[in-house]
């Protein structure tokens, strides 16, 4: 089950990732995928211009990473081959 703390963090991370894509990517497509199998997983993927490797320390992106780590999870932000940006955020399903 998704506990209250995880739900709060996941909602904030989703809002930040979608907002970043809309404001900065120039994308024509945005996909949000959520999974709750062994871990809570969130993928926000766009087909925009991508993100430079040094930009992942910006405050909103750093905050997404901090939220994941606070829950024992992780946040990976990358630009896949072919362009776009992918935010892959995970956290354990156990409520902390």
C-alpha positions as CSV (number, residue, x, y, z in Angstrom):
1,X,0.0,0.0,0.0
2,X,1.0,3.6,-0.6
3,X,1.3,5.3,2.8
4,X,0.5,8.9,3.5
5,X,4.1,10.1,3.6
6,X,5.0,8.4,0.3
7,X,1.8,9.7,-1.4
8,X,2.7,13.3,-0.3
9,X,6.2,13.0,-1.7
10,X,5.1,11.3,-4.9
11,X,2.5,14.0,-5.5
12,X,5.1,16.8,-5.1
13,X,7.6,15.0,-7.3
14,X,5.1,14.4,-10.0
15,X,4.0,18.1,-10.0
16,X,7.7,19.2,-10.1
17,X,8.6,16.8,-13.0
18,X,5.6,17.7,-15.1
19,X,6.0,21.4,-14.4
20,X,9.7,21.3,-15.5
21,X,8.8,19.4,-18.7
22,X,6.1,21.9,-19.6
23,X,8.2,25.0,-18.8
24,X,11.6,23.9,-20.1
25,X,11.6,21.0,-22.5
26,X,9.8,22.3,-25.6
27,X,8.3,18.8,-25.7
28,X,5.2,17.8,-27.8
29,X,4.6,14.7,-25.7
30,X,4.8,14.0,-22.0
31,X,4.2,10.5,-20.4
32,X,3.6,9.8,-16.7
33,X,3.8,6.2,-15.6
34,X,3.3,5.0,-12.0
35,X,3.8,1.5,-10.8
36,X,3.3,-0.1,-7.3
37,X,4.7,-3.6,-7.6
38,X,7.7,-4.2,-5.3
39,X,8.5,-0.5,-5.1
40,X,6.6,2.7,-5.9
41,X,8.0,3.9,-9.3
42,X,7.3,7.1,-11.1
43,X,8.5,7.8,-14.6
44,X,8.0,11.2,-16.3
45,X,9.3,11.1,-19.9
46,X,9.2,13.8,-22.5
47,X,10.4,14.2,-26.1
48,X,11.9,17.6,-25.6
49,X,15.4,19.0,-25.9
50,X,16.8,17.0,-23.0
51,X,18.7,18.1,-20.0
52,X,22.4,18.8,-19.7
53,X,24.2,16.6,-17.1
54,X,25.2,19.6,-15.0
55,X,21.6,20.8,-14.7
56,X,20.4,18.0,-12.3
57,X,21.6,20.0,-9.3
58,X,19.0,22.8,-9.8
59,X,16.8,23.3,-6.8
60,X,13.7,21.5,-8.1
61,X,15.6,18.5,-9.4
62,X,17.7,18.3,-6.3
63,X,14.5,18.4,-4.2
64,X,13.1,15.4,-6.1
65,X,16.3,13.5,-5.3
66,X,16.2,14.6,-1.7
67,X,12.6,13.4,-1.3
68,X,13.5,10.0,-2.8
69,X,16.5,9.6,-0.5
70,X,14.5,10.6,2.5
71,X,12.2,7.6,1.9
72,X,15.1,5.2,1.1
73,X,14.6,5.4,-2.7
74,X,16.3,7.1,-5.6
75,X,15.9,9.6,-8.4
76,X,17.6,9.4,-11.7
77,X,17.3,12.2,-14.3
78,X,18.7,11.4,-17.7
79,X,18.4,12.3,-21.4
80,X,18.0,9.0,-23.3
81,X,19.5,8.6,-26.8
82,X,17.3,10.3,-29.3
83,X,16.4,13.2,-27.0
84,X,14.0,14.0,-24.3
85,X,14.3,13.8,-20.5
86,X,13.4,10.9,-18.2
87,X,12.8,11.3,-14.5
88,X,12.8,7.8,-12.8
89,X,11.8,8.1,-9.1
90,X,11.5,5.2,-6.8
91,X,10.7,4.6,-3.1
92,X,9.8,1.6,-1.0
93,X,6.1,1.0,-0.4
94,X,6.5,0.7,3.4
95,X,5.2,3.7,5.2
96,X,8.0,5.5,7.2
